[in-house]
Amino acid sequence: MTAGEMTTIKVPVAVRDKLRERAARQHVTQAEALERLLDEAPHEDINRWVAEESARWKPLLDRLA
């Protein structure tokens, strides 16, 4: 990634510090740590995400009932 492909974002110091600590634990850059968090986050459309998860867990929950 070149400097021309980067930007600065403003976040509270506490958020910056948490991101820095996570990146250090994962041995990646802060940008890579943030990208991983975004990729792992639940779907933006929470209603669809809940419906998908409910469908995925339904067979197991039916067996427990």
C-alpha positions as CSV (number, residue, x, y, z in Angstrom):
1,M,0.0,0.0,0.0
2,T,1.4,3.4,-0.9
3,A,1.0,6.6,0.9
4,G,-1.4,7.7,-1.8
5,E,-3.7,4.9,-1.0
6,M,-3.9,5.7,2.7
7,T,-5.9,8.2,4.8
8,T,-6.1,9.4,8.4
9,I,-9.2,8.8,10.5
10,K,-10.0,10.5,13.7
11,V,-10.8,8.2,16.6
12,P,-10.8,8.7,20.4
13,V,-7.4,8.0,22.0
14,A,-8.9,5.0,23.9
15,V,-10.0,3.4,20.5
16,R,-6.6,4.1,19.0
17,D,-4.9,2.4,21.9
18,K,-7.1,-0.6,21.8
19,L,-6.5,-1.0,18.1
20,R,-2.7,-0.6,18.6
21,E,-2.8,-3.3,21.3
22,R,-4.8,-5.7,19.2
23,A,-2.5,-5.2,16.2
24,A,0.5,-5.9,18.4
25,R,-1.0,-9.1,19.8
26,Q,-1.8,-10.3,16.3
27,H,1.6,-9.2,14.9
28,V,0.0,-7.1,12.2
29,T,-0.4,-3.5,11.3
30,Q,-3.2,-1.4,12.8
31,A,-4.7,-1.3,9.3
32,E,-4.7,-5.1,9.1
33,A,-6.2,-5.4,12.5
34,L,-9.0,-3.0,11.7
35,E,-9.6,-4.8,8.4
36,R,-9.9,-8.1,10.2
37,L,-12.4,-6.6,12.7
38,L,-14.5,-5.2,9.9
39,D,-14.5,-8.5,8.0
40,E,-15.5,-10.5,11.1
41,A,-18.2,-8.1,12.2
42,P,-21.8,-9.2,12.0
43,H,-23.7,-8.3,8.9
44,E,-24.7,-4.6,8.7
45,D,-28.3,-5.7,8.1
46,I,-28.9,-7.1,11.5
47,N,-32.4,-8.4,10.7
48,R,-31.1,-10.5,7.8
49,W,-28.2,-11.6,10.0
50,V,-30.5,-12.8,12.8
51,A,-32.7,-14.6,10.2
52,E,-29.7,-16.3,8.7
53,E,-28.3,-17.4,12.1
54,S,-31.7,-18.5,13.2
55,A,-32.0,-20.7,10.1
56,R,-28.5,-22.1,10.7
57,W,-29.2,-23.0,14.3
58,K,-32.8,-24.3,13.8
59,P,-31.9,-28.0,13.3
60,L,-29.8,-28.1,16.5
61,L,-32.4,-26.2,18.5
62,D,-35.2,-28.5,17.2
63,R,-33.2,-31.5,18.5
64,L,-32.8,-29.9,21.9
65,A,-36.6,-29.1,22.2
